[in-house]
Amino acid sequence: MNSLSRVFGKLTLLMHWIGGVFLIGMMFSTLLDVITRGLFSLTDGAVDLTFIGGVELVKYFLLFTVLFILPHSVSRSQVIVDLFTDNFSERKKRLFEAFYLLCFAFLGGTMSYGFFHLIDEAAMSYETTQDLLIPLTYFYAVATFATAMLCLSATLNAFSLVLTNNKSDDA
């Protein structure tokens, strides 16, 4: 279990970095869109460097940013209110946190299941993005992978928390 957690931790850390690249891509896409639209309006339409699909790029960059960062961050992301858990024993606090992580695992699993079925639907109907005309099957496949990783990461962290009595920093 320990070596599996280390390998999985490295994979989710790589996904975390890729999520950061998506975040930077979203920032640059927004910045470029604002600059080109501003230039268009300043020149009364004489300089038209605007591009189609800027809003779509931001939308999908945001989706992948969140989905790729969550698997690595899920075990560190909860805020525990001491007012409610102050009288809990350490064991009860760990079980409470493990339950929280299993709820994230359920969320990731159901999202992955939904995205997996959307792959076939998009492939059968040749569904594409509205402006960029990219087949949605690619987006749904990447989202299926990322949400499945969230499910596995949250499950591994919950079991690690309960079985080893400490938080797993790797997964």
C-alpha positions, -999 to +999 in steps of 0.1 A: +000+000+000+029+023+008+046+020-026+012+023-044+006+055-024+040+069-034+035+061-071+000+075-070+012+106-052+038+112-079+011+108-106-013+132-089+015+157-083+022+156-121-015+162-126-013+191-102+015+207-122-005+201-154-035+218-138-012+248-131-003+249-168-040+250-176-044+279-151-016+298-168-031+290-202-065+303-190-048+335-178-029+341-211-060+333-232-081+359-212-053+385-213-049+380-251-086+382-257-089+414-236-059+430-254-071+422-289-106+434-281-093+466-267-071+471-297-101+465-319-122+491-301-093+517-300-088+515-337-125+515-345-122+481-361-092+489-383-070+463-365-089+431-360-067+406-342-096+391-322-100+354-322-130+331-321-133+307-292-117+327-264-145+321-240-145+284-249-108+282-242-113+298-208-142+275-200-123+243-208-091+255-192-110+262-160-126+228-161-093+210-165-076+233-140-100+222-113-102+186-123-064+181-125-056+199-092-082+182-071-067+147-069-035+159-053-051+185-031-082+166-019-065+154+013-053+189+023-083+209+013-108+205+041-112+231+068-120+215+102-139+238+125-125+233+160-157+245+176-175+213+164-146+188+166-129+201+198-144+174+220-139+146+195-112+120+202-083+118+177-097+086+163-132+102+158-116+132+140-097+108+117-129+089+110-148+122+103-121+132+079-121+098+062-158+101+057-153+135+041-127+120+018-150+091+009-177+117+000-152+132-025-144+097-038-182+092-044-183+126-061-153+117-083-167+083-091-201+095-101-186+123-122-163+098-139-192+075-146-212+104-162-183+117-183-176+081-194-211+078-208-209+112-224-179+100-245-201+076-264-229+100-268-206+127-282-190+102-305-223+090-319-236+124-325-203+140-336-208+167-310-181+195-311-174+226-292-194+256-305-167+279-317-135+258-320-152+227-335-131+203-314-148+170-308-162+168-273-151+132-270-115+144-262-127+167-234-150+140-219-122+114-220-097+137-202-124+146-177-132+109-171-095+102-164-092+132-140-124+124-121-114+088-118-081+099-104-100+121-079-120+090-068-089+068-064-069+096-046-097+103-021-102+066-015-065+059-009-062+089+014-093+078+034-080+043+038-046+055+047-061+078+073-081+050+089-056+021+086-023+039+094-037+065+118-020+094+098-025+115+067-009+103+036+013+131+022+020+112-010-014+106-024 
